[in-house]
Amino acid sequence: GLLLLRTVQSVGVAFVKVDRNNSGTIDKDEMTLAMCHFVFQLSKRIPGIAEVPTRSEVDDFFDEFAGPGKTEMNLEEFERFVAEWVKRNSSNFLALVSTGLAMNFVVIPACAGVLKREVDILHRVPKALICMGLTLVAKKVMESLQRD
């Protein structure tokens, strides 16, 4: 529902941000920047969800979705590319989304509440700040698990 809508919106926002001349198309360099923006936005919601594709992956995908010999891609082609990229590179996307949501909305707030209650030094620290710290730790743990 809402996560999918925001993901689709992030794709369009990423495209518009890098289409600096407002031509309605992007080249390979702009596509690389758009993917950086898209993955960053996605990772803000679900830490560790994906990594930015390499330059050679971008080149291969660009040729596949824009067409051989083309030097620019429109928004529709970019949307198809991102959908396929997510499908190919995030076979466990749903599991990661579910885990990310559970962590962000259940586990981290519950842990923050316990820490605030049980650790003397944290009594005066706002729960939201403790949640932010725990989120950063969870993100680093997820990143290290993905590397292994």
DSSP file with accessible surface (Angstrom, degrees, kcal/mol):
  #  RESIDUE AA STRUCTURE BP1 BP2  ACC     N-H-->O    O-->H-N    N-H-->O    O-->H-N    TCO  KAPPA ALPHA  PHI   PSI    X-CA   Y-CA   Z-CA
    1    1 A G     >        0   0   93      0, 0.0     4,-2.3     0, 0.0     5,-0.2   0.000 360.0 360.0 360.0 -99.6    0.0    0.0    0.0
    2    2 A L  H  >  +     0   0  108      1,-0.2     4,-2.7     2,-0.2     5,-0.2   0.896 360.0  52.2 -66.2 -40.6    1.6    3.1    1.3
    3    3 A L  H  > S+     0   0   37      2,-0.2     4,-2.3     1,-0.2    -1,-0.2   0.929 110.8  48.6 -62.6 -42.7    5.2    1.8    1.1
    4    4 A L  H  > S+     0   0  117      2,-0.2     4,-2.6     1,-0.2     5,-0.2   0.934 111.3  50.1 -62.8 -43.9    4.7    0.9   -2.6
    5    5 A L  H  X S+     0   0   93     -4,-2.3     4,-2.6     1,-0.2    -2,-0.2   0.939 112.3  46.9 -60.1 -45.4    3.2    4.3   -3.3
    6    6 A R  H  X S+     0   0  116     -4,-2.7     4,-2.3     2,-0.2    -1,-0.2   0.864 110.7  52.9 -65.7 -34.7    6.1    6.0   -1.7
    7    7 A T  H  X S+     0   0   17     -4,-2.3     4,-1.7    -5,-0.2    -2,-0.2   0.943 110.4  46.9 -64.9 -45.9    8.5    3.8   -3.6
    8    8 A V  H  X S+     0   0   77     -4,-2.6     4,-1.8     1,-0.2    -2,-0.2   0.921 112.5  50.2 -61.5 -42.6    6.9    4.7   -6.9
    9    9 A Q  H  X S+     0   0  105     -4,-2.6     4,-2.8     1,-0.2    -1,-0.2   0.898 106.2  56.3 -62.7 -38.4    7.0    8.4   -6.0
   10   10 A S  H  X S+     0   0    7     -4,-2.3     4,-2.6     1,-0.2    -1,-0.2   0.860 103.9  54.1 -62.1 -35.6   10.7    8.1   -5.1
   11   11 A V  H  X S+     0   0    9     -4,-1.7     4,-2.2     2,-0.2    -1,-0.2   0.955 111.9  43.3 -63.2 -48.5   11.4    6.8   -8.6
   12   12 A G  H  X S+     0   0   18     -4,-1.8     4,-2.6     2,-0.2     5,-0.2   0.909 114.1  50.5 -64.2 -40.2    9.7    9.8  -10.2
   13   13 A V  H  X S+     0   0   69     -4,-2.8     4,-2.6     1,-0.2    -1,-0.2   0.927 109.8  50.6 -64.1 -43.3   11.4   12.2   -7.8
   14   14 A A  H  X S+     0   0    0     -4,-2.6     4,-1.4    -5,-0.2    -1,-0.2   0.921 111.6  48.5 -60.4 -43.1   14.8   10.7   -8.5
   15   15 A F  H  X S+     0   0    6     -4,-2.2     4,-1.4     1,-0.2     3,-0.4   0.953 112.9  46.3 -63.0 -49.2   14.2   11.0  -12.2
   16   16 A V  H  < S+     0   0   93     -4,-2.6     3,-0.2     1,-0.2    -1,-0.2   0.898 108.3  57.1 -63.2 -39.4   13.1   14.7  -12.0
   17   17 A K  H  < S+     0   0  116     -4,-2.6    -1,-0.2     1,-0.2    -2,-0.2   0.849 113.3  38.9 -61.3 -35.1   16.0   15.6   -9.7
   18   18 A V  H  < S+     0   0   10     -4,-1.4     2,-2.1    -3,-0.4    -1,-0.2   0.646  93.3  85.2 -94.2 -13.0   18.6   14.4  -12.1
   19   19 A D    ><  +     0   0   10     -4,-1.4     3,-1.8    -3,-0.2    -1,-0.2  -0.492  56.1 166.1 -83.9  71.5   16.9   15.7  -15.3
   20   20 A R  T 3   +     0   0  200     -2,-2.1    -1,-0.2     1,-0.3     6,-0.1   0.787  69.5  50.1 -64.4 -29.7   18.4   19.1  -14.8
   21   21 A N  T 3  S-     0   0  106     -3,-0.2    -1,-0.3     4,-0.2    -2,-0.1   0.380 105.0-127.4 -91.8   7.5   17.6   20.4  -18.3
   22   22 A N    <   +     0   0  133     -3,-1.8    -2,-0.1    -6,-0.2    -3,-0.1   0.807  63.2 140.3  54.0  36.0   14.0   19.3  -18.0
   23   23 A S        -     0   0   59      2,-0.3    -1,-0.1     1,-0.0     3,-0.1   0.624  68.5-119.1 -81.9 -13.6   14.2   17.4  -21.3
   24   24 A G  S    S+     0   0   36      1,-0.3    51,-0.7    -5,-0.1     2,-0.3   0.541  86.8  83.0  83.8   6.7   12.1   14.5  -20.0
   25   25 A T  E     -A   74   0A  31     49,-0.2    -2,-0.3    50,-0.1     2,-0.3  -0.946  60.6-154.0-137.8 159.3   15.1   12.2  -20.6
   26   26 A I  E     -A   73   0A   0     47,-2.4    47,-2.5    -2,-0.3     2,-0.1  -0.955  10.0-140.5-130.8 152.8   18.2   11.2  -18.7
   27   27 A D     >  -     0   0   55     -2,-0.3     4,-2.6    45,-0.2     5,-0.2  -0.372  42.9 -85.1 -98.9-175.0   21.6    9.8  -19.9
   28   28 A K  H  > S+     0   0   55     43,-0.4     4,-2.2     1,-0.2     5,-0.1   0.887 128.1  50.0 -61.8 -40.2   23.7    7.1  -18.2
   29   29 A D  H  > S+     0   0   93      1,-0.2     4,-1.9     2,-0.2    -1,-0.2   0.929 113.3  45.9 -64.0 -44.2   25.4    9.5  -15.8
   30   30 A E  H  > S+     0   0   33      1,-0.2     4,-2.8     2,-0.2    -2,-0.2   0.867 109.7  55.8 -66.1 -34.7   22.1   11.0  -14.8
   31   31 A M  H  X S+     0   0    0     -4,-2.6     4,-2.5     2,-0.2    -1,-0.2   0.909 105.5  51.4 -64.1 -40.3   20.7    7.5  -14.4
   32   32 A T  H  X S+     0   0   31     -4,-2.2     4,-2.1     1,-0.2    -2,-0.2   0.936 112.2  46.4 -61.4 -44.5   23.5    6.6  -12.0
   33   33 A L  H  X S+     0   0   99     -4,-1.9     4,-2.5     1,-0.2    -2,-0.2   0.902 110.6  53.3 -63.8 -41.0   22.7    9.7  -10.0
   34   34 A A  H  X S+     0   0    0     -4,-2.8     4,-2.9     1,-0.2    -2,-0.2   0.906 108.8  49.1 -61.5 -41.3   19.0    8.8  -10.1
   35   35 A M  H  X S+     0   0    0     -4,-2.5     4,-2.9     2,-0.2     5,-0.3   0.894 108.7  53.1 -66.9 -37.7   19.7    5.3   -8.7
   36   36 A C  H  X S+     0   0   52     -4,-2.1     4,-2.3     2,-0.2    -2,-0.2   0.945 112.8  44.6 -59.1 -46.6   21.8    6.8   -6.0
   37   37 A H  H  X S+     0   0   37     -4,-2.5     4,-2.6     2,-0.2    -2,-0.2   0.936 114.2  48.9 -63.2 -46.7   19.0    9.1   -5.0
   38   38 A F  H  X S+     0   0    0     -4,-2.9     4,-2.5     2,-0.2     5,-0.2   0.938 113.3  45.5 -60.5 -48.8   16.4    6.3   -5.2
   39   39 A V  H  X S+     0   0    6     -4,-2.9     4,-3.0     1,-0.2    -1,-0.2   0.908 112.1  52.8 -64.7 -38.2   18.4    3.8   -3.2
   40   40 A F  H  X S+     0   0  116     -4,-2.3     4,-1.6    -5,-0.3    -1,-0.2   0.943 111.1  46.1 -60.8 -46.9   19.1    6.5   -0.6
   41   41 A Q  H  X S+     0   0   35     -4,-2.6     4,-1.0     1,-0.2    -2,-0.2   0.908 114.7  47.5 -63.2 -41.8   15.4    7.3   -0.2
   42   42 A L  H >X S+     0   0    1     -4,-2.5     4,-2.4     1,-0.2     3,-0.5   0.918 110.5  52.2 -64.8 -42.3   14.5    3.6    0.0
   43   43 A S  H 3< S+     0   0   18     -4,-3.0    -1,-0.2     1,-0.2    -2,-0.2   0.762 100.3  62.2 -68.4 -26.3   17.3    3.0    2.6
   44   44 A K  H 3< S+     0   0  127     -4,-1.6    -1,-0.2    -5,-0.2    -2,-0.2   0.875 112.7  37.1 -64.9 -35.8   16.0    5.8    4.8
   45   45 A R  H << S+     0   0   63     -4,-1.0    -2,-0.2    -3,-0.5    -1,-0.2   0.849 135.4  20.1 -81.6 -39.1   12.7    3.9    5.1
   46   46 A I  S >< S-     0   0    4     -4,-2.4     3,-1.7    -5,-0.1    -1,-0.3  -0.817  85.4-139.0-135.8  92.4   14.3    0.4    5.3
   47   47 A P  T 3  S+     0   0   18      0, 0.0    -3,-0.1     0, 0.0    -4,-0.1  -0.214  85.6  12.5 -54.7 136.1   18.0    0.4    6.2
   48   48 A G  T 3  S+     0   0    5      2,-0.2    -5,-0.1     1,-0.1     3,-0.1   0.554  84.3 131.8  79.0   8.4   20.1   -2.1    4.3
   49   49 A I  S <  S-     0   0    3     -3,-1.7     2,-0.3     1,-0.1    47,-0.1   0.862  73.3 -14.8 -65.2 -35.6   17.3   -2.8    1.7
   50   50 A A        -     0   0   17     -4,-0.2     2,-0.3   -11,-0.2    -2,-0.2  -0.988  56.5-125.8-161.3 164.7   19.6   -2.3   -1.4
   51   51 A E        -     0   0  132     -2,-0.3     3,-0.1    38,-0.1    38,-0.0  -0.891  40.0 -97.3-117.0 152.0   22.8   -1.1   -2.8
   52   52 A V        -     0   0   59     -2,-0.3   -16,-0.1     1,-0.1   -20,-0.0  -0.423  48.1-108.2 -64.3 135.7   23.4    1.3   -5.6
   53   53 A P        -     0   0    7      0, 0.0    -1,-0.1     0, 0.0   -17,-0.0  -0.325  35.9-107.1 -65.0 151.1   24.1   -0.6   -8.9
   54   54 A T     >  -     0   0   74      1,-0.1     4,-2.5    -3,-0.1     5,-0.2  -0.259  30.7-104.3 -70.4 167.5   27.6   -0.4  -10.2
   55   55 A R  H  > S+     0   0  113      1,-0.2     4,-2.7     2,-0.2     5,-0.2   0.902 123.4  50.8 -61.1 -40.9   28.5    1.6  -13.3
   56   56 A S  H  > S+     0   0   73      2,-0.2     4,-2.5     1,-0.2    -1,-0.2   0.890 109.5  50.7 -67.8 -34.9   28.7   -1.5  -15.4
   57   57 A E  H  > S+     0   0   66      2,-0.2     4,-2.9     1,-0.2     5,-0.3   0.918 110.6  49.7 -64.6 -41.8   25.3   -2.7  -14.2
   58   58 A V  H  X S+     0   0    0     -4,-2.5     4,-3.1     2,-0.2    -2,-0.2   0.939 110.6  49.8 -61.2 -46.1   23.9    0.8  -15.1
   59   59 A D  H  X S+     0   0   45     -4,-2.7     4,-2.2     2,-0.2    -2,-0.2   0.933 113.6  45.6 -57.8 -46.9   25.4    0.5  -18.5
   60   60 A D  H  X S+     0   0  107     -4,-2.5     4,-2.0     1,-0.2    -2,-0.2   0.932 116.1  44.9 -63.3 -46.8   23.9   -2.9  -19.1
   61   61 A F  H  X S+     0   0   14     -4,-2.9     4,-2.8     2,-0.2     5,-0.3   0.890 109.8  56.2 -64.3 -39.6   20.5   -2.0  -17.8
   62   62 A F  H  X>S+     0   0    0     -4,-3.1     4,-2.9    -5,-0.3     5,-0.7   0.952 109.4  45.2 -58.4 -49.4   20.5    1.3  -19.7
   63   63 A D  H  X5S+     0   0   62     -4,-2.2     4,-1.1    -5,-0.2    -1,-0.2   0.896 114.6  50.1 -61.4 -38.1   21.1   -0.6  -23.0
   64   64 A E  H  <5S+     0   0  101     -4,-2.0    -2,-0.2    -5,-0.2    -1,-0.2   0.907 121.8  29.9 -68.0 -41.2   18.4   -3.1  -22.1
   65   65 A F  H  <5S+     0   0   25     -4,-2.8    -2,-0.2    -5,-0.1    -3,-0.2   0.752 127.2  38.0 -96.9 -26.3   15.7   -0.6  -21.1
   66   66 A A  H  <5S-     0   0    5     -4,-2.9    -3,-0.2    -5,-0.3    -2,-0.1   0.751 116.2-107.9 -91.2 -27.7   16.5    2.4  -23.3
   67   67 A G    ><< -     0   0   17     -4,-1.1     3,-1.8    -5,-0.7    -3,-0.1  -0.057  42.7 -58.6 110.6 145.2   17.4    0.3  -26.3
   68   68 A P  T 3  S+     0   0  122      0, 0.0     3,-0.1     0, 0.0    -5,-0.0  -0.273 122.0  11.1 -58.4 135.1   20.8   -0.5  -28.0
   69   69 A G  T 3  S+     0   0   74      1,-0.3     2,-0.2     2,-0.0    -6,-0.1   0.281  93.5 129.1  83.2 -11.9   22.6    2.6  -29.2
   70   70 A K    <   -     0   0   92     -3,-1.8    -1,-0.3    -7,-0.1    -3,-0.1  -0.492  42.2-164.1 -76.4 146.8   20.3    5.1  -27.4
   71   71 A T        +     0   0  106     -2,-0.2   -43,-0.4    -3,-0.1     2,-0.3   0.478  68.9  46.0-108.1  -5.4   21.9    7.7  -25.3
   72   72 A E        -     0   0   79    -45,-0.2     2,-0.4    -6,-0.1   -45,-0.2  -0.955  61.3-155.0-138.7 157.7   18.9    8.8  -23.3
   73   73 A M  E     -A   26   0A   0    -47,-2.5   -47,-2.4    -2,-0.3     2,-0.1  -0.985  13.8-138.1-132.1 140.0   16.0    7.2  -21.4
   74   74 A N  E  >  -A   25   0A  60     -2,-0.4     4,-2.4   -49,-0.2   -49,-0.2  -0.377  35.2 -96.3 -91.2 176.5   12.6    8.6  -20.6
   75   75 A L  H  > S+     0   0   60    -51,-0.7     4,-2.9     1,-0.2     5,-0.2   0.904 122.6  53.2 -61.4 -42.1   10.7    8.3  -17.3
   76   76 A E  H  > S+     0   0  123      1,-0.2     4,-2.2     2,-0.2    -1,-0.2   0.931 111.1  46.3 -61.2 -43.4    8.6    5.3  -18.4
   77   77 A E  H  > S+     0   0   22      1,-0.2     4,-2.4     2,-0.2    -1,-0.2   0.905 112.6  51.1 -65.1 -39.5   11.8    3.4  -19.4
   78   78 A F  H  X S+     0   0    0     -4,-2.4     4,-2.8     2,-0.2    -2,-0.2   0.911 108.4  51.2 -64.8 -41.6   13.4    4.4  -16.1
   79   79 A E  H  X S+     0   0   80     -4,-2.9     4,-2.4     2,-0.2    -1,-0.2   0.917 111.2  48.0 -61.7 -42.2   10.4    3.1  -14.1
   80   80 A R  H  X S+     0   0  112     -4,-2.2     4,-2.3    -5,-0.2    -1,-0.2   0.908 111.6  51.6 -63.6 -41.9   10.6   -0.2  -16.0
   81   81 A F  H  X S+     0   0    0     -4,-2.4     4,-3.0     2,-0.2    -2,-0.2   0.948 110.6  46.7 -59.0 -50.5   14.3   -0.4  -15.3
   82   82 A V  H  X S+     0   0    5     -4,-2.8     4,-2.9     1,-0.2     5,-0.2   0.927 111.3  52.1 -61.9 -42.8   13.9    0.3  -11.5
   83   83 A A  H  X S+     0   0   63     -4,-2.4     4,-2.2     1,-0.2    -1,-0.2   0.928 114.5  42.5 -59.3 -44.1   11.1   -2.3  -11.3
   84   84 A E  H  X S+     0   0   44     -4,-2.3     4,-3.0     2,-0.2     5,-0.2   0.899 112.4  53.6 -70.5 -38.8   13.3   -4.9  -12.9
   85   85 A W  H  X S+     0   0    4     -4,-3.0     4,-2.4     2,-0.2     5,-0.2   0.930 110.5  46.9 -61.0 -45.1   16.3   -3.9  -10.9
   86   86 A V  H  X S+     0   0   25     -4,-2.9     4,-1.8    -5,-0.2    -1,-0.2   0.937 113.5  49.3 -61.7 -44.3   14.4   -4.3   -7.7
   87   87 A K  H  < S+     0   0  147     -4,-2.2    -2,-0.2    -5,-0.2    -1,-0.2   0.929 116.4  41.2 -62.2 -44.6   13.0   -7.7   -8.9
   88   88 A R  H  < S+     0   0  114     -4,-3.0     3,-0.3     1,-0.2    -1,-0.2   0.837 124.5  34.5 -72.8 -34.2   16.5   -9.0   -9.9
   89   89 A N  H  < S+     0   0   76     -4,-2.4    -1,-0.2    -5,-0.2    -2,-0.2   0.510 117.4  48.1-104.7  -5.4   18.4   -7.7   -6.9
   90   90 A S    ><  +     0   0    8     -4,-1.8     3,-2.2    -5,-0.2     4,-0.2  -0.448  53.2 153.3-134.0  62.5   16.0   -8.0   -4.1
   91   91 A S  T 3  S+     0   0  119      1,-0.3     3,-0.3    -3,-0.3     4,-0.1   0.818  85.7  46.0 -61.0 -26.3   14.6  -11.4   -4.3
   92   92 A N  T 3> S+     0   0   85      1,-0.2     4,-2.6    -3,-0.1    -1,-0.3   0.030  77.5 124.6-102.4  29.1   14.0  -11.2   -0.5
   93   93 A F  H <> S+     0   0   50     -3,-2.2     4,-2.9     1,-0.2     5,-0.2   0.913  72.6  49.0 -54.5 -48.6   12.5   -7.6   -0.9
   94   94 A L  H  > S+     0   0  131     -3,-0.3     4,-2.9    -4,-0.2    -1,-0.2   0.916 111.6  49.3 -62.7 -41.3    9.3   -8.5    0.9
   95   95 A A  H  > S+     0   0   55      1,-0.2     4,-2.8     2,-0.2    -1,-0.2   0.918 112.9  47.4 -63.2 -42.6   11.1  -10.2    3.8
   96   96 A L  H  X S+     0   0   19     -4,-2.6     4,-3.1     2,-0.2    -2,-0.2   0.903 112.4  49.5 -65.3 -40.3   13.4   -7.1    4.1
   97   97 A V  H  X S+     0   0   12     -4,-2.9     4,-2.9    -5,-0.2     5,-0.2   0.953 113.3  46.4 -62.1 -48.2   10.4   -4.8    4.0
   98   98 A S  H  X S+     0   0   63     -4,-2.9     4,-2.6     1,-0.2    -2,-0.2   0.928 115.2  46.1 -60.5 -45.1    8.6   -6.8    6.6
   99   99 A T  H  X S+     0   0   66     -4,-2.8     4,-2.9    -5,-0.2    -1,-0.2   0.927 113.0  50.2 -63.8 -43.8   11.6   -7.0    8.8
  100  100 A G  H  X S+     0   0    7     -4,-3.1     4,-2.8     2,-0.2    -2,-0.2   0.919 112.4  46.3 -61.0 -44.2   12.3   -3.2    8.3
  101  101 A L  H  X S+     0   0   68     -4,-2.9     4,-2.5     2,-0.2     5,-0.3   0.923 113.1  49.1 -65.1 -43.5    8.8   -2.3    9.3
  102  102 A A  H  X>S+     0   0   46     -4,-2.6     5,-2.2    -5,-0.2     4,-2.0   0.919 114.1  46.6 -61.6 -43.0    8.8   -4.6   12.3
  103  103 A M  I  <>S+     0   0   61     -4,-2.9     5,-2.6     3,-0.2    -2,-0.2   0.944 116.9  42.7 -63.0 -47.6   12.1   -3.2   13.4
  104  104 A N  I  <5S+     0   0   41     -4,-2.8    -2,-0.2    -5,-0.2    -1,-0.2   0.817 126.7  28.5 -71.0 -32.7   11.1    0.5   12.9
  105  105 A F  I  <5S+     0   0  149     -4,-2.5    -1,-0.2    -5,-0.2    -2,-0.2   0.581 134.8  14.0-109.9 -10.9    7.6    0.3   14.4
  106  106 A V  I  X5S+     0   0   96     -4,-2.0     4,-2.0    -5,-0.3    -3,-0.2   0.650 122.6  39.5-125.4 -63.2    7.7   -2.5   17.0
  107  107 A V  I  ><S+     0   0   63     -5,-2.2     4,-2.9     2,-0.2     5,-0.2   0.944 116.4  45.4 -65.6 -52.1   11.1   -3.7   18.1
  108  108 A I  H  ><S+     0   0    7     -5,-2.6     4,-2.9    -6,-0.3     5,-0.2   0.943 114.8  46.6 -62.8 -47.9   13.0   -0.4   18.2
  109  109 A P  H  > S+     0   0   33      0, 0.0     4,-2.2     0, 0.0    -1,-0.2   0.913 114.1  49.4 -61.1 -37.5   10.3    1.5   20.1
  110  110 A A  H  X S+     0   0   58     -4,-2.0     4,-2.1     2,-0.2    -2,-0.2   0.937 113.1  46.2 -65.6 -44.9    9.9   -1.3   22.5
  111  111 A C  H  X S+     0   0   58     -4,-2.9     4,-2.9     1,-0.2     5,-0.2   0.900 110.8  53.2 -62.9 -40.2   13.6   -1.6   23.2
  112  112 A A  H  X S+     0   0    0     -4,-2.9     4,-2.7    -5,-0.2    -1,-0.2   0.907 108.0  51.0 -62.3 -40.4   13.9    2.2   23.5
  113  113 A G  H  X S+     0   0   13     -4,-2.2     4,-2.1    -5,-0.2    -1,-0.2   0.917 111.8  46.4 -62.6 -44.1   11.1    2.1   26.2
  114  114 A V  H  X S+     0   0   67     -4,-2.1     4,-3.0     2,-0.2     5,-0.3   0.936 113.5  48.7 -64.3 -46.0   12.9   -0.6   28.1
  115  115 A L  H  X S+     0   0   59     -4,-2.9     4,-2.5     1,-0.2     7,-0.3   0.926 111.3  49.8 -60.0 -44.4   16.2    1.2   27.9
  116  116 A K  H  < S+     0   0   58     -4,-2.7    -1,-0.2    -5,-0.2    -2,-0.2   0.901 117.3  41.4 -61.9 -39.0   14.7    4.5   29.0
  117  117 A R  H  < S+     0   0  150     -4,-2.1    -2,-0.2    -5,-0.2    -1,-0.2   0.877 123.8  34.6 -75.7 -38.8   13.0    2.8   32.0
  118  118 A E  H  < S+     0   0  131     -4,-3.0     2,-0.7    -5,-0.2    -2,-0.2   0.678 102.4  71.9 -98.0 -20.7   15.9    0.5   33.1
  119  119 A V    ><  -     0   0   55     -4,-2.5     3,-1.6    -5,-0.3     4,-0.4  -0.889  67.4-151.9-104.9 113.9   19.1    2.5   32.4
  120  120 A D  G >  S+     0   0  134     -2,-0.7     3,-1.5     1,-0.3     4,-0.3   0.856  92.8  54.9 -51.0 -45.3   19.5    5.4   34.8
  121  121 A I  G 3  S+     0   0  146      1,-0.3     3,-0.3     2,-0.1    -1,-0.3   0.736 106.2  53.7 -65.8 -20.1   21.5    7.6   32.5
  122  122 A L  G X  S+     0   0   41     -3,-1.6     3,-1.0    -7,-0.3    -1,-0.3   0.478  76.7  97.7 -95.1  -0.8   18.7    7.4   29.8
  123  123 A H  T <  S+     0   0   91     -3,-1.5    -1,-0.2    -4,-0.4    -2,-0.1   0.861  91.5  38.9 -55.8 -37.9   15.8    8.5   32.0
  124  124 A R  T 3  S+     0   0  237     -3,-0.3    -1,-0.3    -4,-0.3    -2,-0.1   0.512  93.4 101.1 -93.2  -5.4   16.0   12.1   30.8
  125  125 A V  S <  S-     0   0   38     -3,-1.0     5,-0.1    -4,-0.1    -3,-0.0  -0.661  83.2-109.6 -81.0 130.4   16.8   11.3   27.1
  126  126 A P    >>  -     0   0   80      0, 0.0     4,-1.8     0, 0.0     3,-0.6  -0.317  19.8-127.2 -59.5 140.4   13.7   11.5   24.8
  127  127 A K  H 3> S+     0   0   94      1,-0.2     4,-2.7     2,-0.2     5,-0.2   0.869 109.1  59.6 -57.7 -36.8   12.5    8.2   23.6
  128  128 A A  H 3> S+     0   0   69      1,-0.2     4,-2.1     2,-0.2    -1,-0.2   0.892 104.3  50.2 -60.8 -36.9   12.6    9.4   20.0
  129  129 A L  H <> S+     0   0   97     -3,-0.6     4,-2.1     2,-0.2    -1,-0.2   0.905 109.7  49.6 -69.5 -39.2   16.4   10.1   20.4
  130  130 A I  H  X S+     0   0   14     -4,-1.8     4,-2.7     1,-0.2    -2,-0.2   0.924 109.7  52.7 -64.2 -41.6   16.9    6.6   21.8
  131  131 A C  H  X S+     0   0   26     -4,-2.7     4,-2.5     1,-0.2    -2,-0.2   0.907 107.2  52.0 -59.1 -43.0   14.9    5.2   18.8
  132  132 A M  H  X S+     0   0  119     -4,-2.1     4,-2.2     2,-0.2    -1,-0.2   0.926 110.4  48.0 -60.9 -43.8   17.2    7.1   16.4
  133  133 A G  H  X S+     0   0   34     -4,-2.1     4,-2.2     1,-0.2    -2,-0.2   0.926 112.4  48.1 -63.3 -44.4   20.3    5.6   18.0
  134  134 A L  H  X S+     0   0   45     -4,-2.7     4,-2.8     1,-0.2    -1,-0.2   0.877 109.0  54.8 -64.3 -35.8   18.9    2.1   18.0
  135  135 A T  H  X S+     0   0   42     -4,-2.5     4,-2.6    -5,-0.2    -1,-0.2   0.920 107.6  49.6 -63.3 -43.1   17.9    2.6   14.3
  136  136 A L  H  X S+     0   0  115     -4,-2.2     4,-2.2     2,-0.2    -2,-0.2   0.918 112.0  47.9 -62.3 -42.4   21.5    3.5   13.4
  137  137 A V  H  X S+     0   0   91     -4,-2.2     4,-2.4     1,-0.2    -2,-0.2   0.941 111.7  50.0 -63.7 -44.8   22.8    0.5   15.3
  138  138 A A  H  X S+     0   0   20     -4,-2.8     4,-2.7     1,-0.2    -2,-0.2   0.902 109.2  52.4 -61.0 -40.0   20.3   -1.8   13.5
  139  139 A K  H  X S+     0   0   65     -4,-2.6     4,-2.5     1,-0.2    -1,-0.2   0.932 109.8  47.8 -62.1 -45.8   21.2   -0.3   10.1
  140  140 A K  H  X S+     0   0  131     -4,-2.2     4,-2.3     2,-0.2    -1,-0.2   0.898 112.0  50.1 -63.5 -39.5   24.9   -1.0   10.7
  141  141 A V  H  X S+     0   0   72     -4,-2.4     4,-2.4     2,-0.2    -2,-0.2   0.943 111.4  48.5 -63.2 -46.5   24.2   -4.6   11.9
  142  142 A M  H  X S+     0   0   47     -4,-2.7     4,-2.1     1,-0.2    -2,-0.2   0.912 111.4  50.3 -60.6 -42.7   22.0   -5.2    8.7
  143  143 A E  H  X S+     0   0   43     -4,-2.5     4,-1.5     1,-0.2    -1,-0.2   0.917 111.0  48.2 -62.5 -42.6   24.8   -3.8    6.5
  144  144 A S  H  X S+     0   0   42     -4,-2.3     4,-1.2     1,-0.2    -1,-0.2   0.888 110.4  51.7 -69.2 -34.1   27.4   -6.0    8.1
  145  145 A L  H  < S+     0   0  111     -4,-2.4    -1,-0.2     1,-0.2    -2,-0.2   0.877 107.9  52.4 -67.6 -36.0   25.2   -9.1    7.7
  146  146 A Q  H  < S+     0   0   76     -4,-2.1    -1,-0.2     1,-0.2    -2,-0.2   0.834 107.1  52.9 -69.6 -30.9   24.6   -8.3    4.0
  147  147 A R  H  <        0   0  170     -4,-1.5    -1,-0.2    -5,-0.2    -2,-0.2   0.801 360.0 360.0 -72.7 -29.4   28.4   -8.1    3.5
  148  148 A D     <        0   0  163     -4,-1.2    -3,-0.0    -5,-0.1    -4,-0.0  -0.069 360.0 360.0 -81.5 360.0   29.0  -11.5    5.0
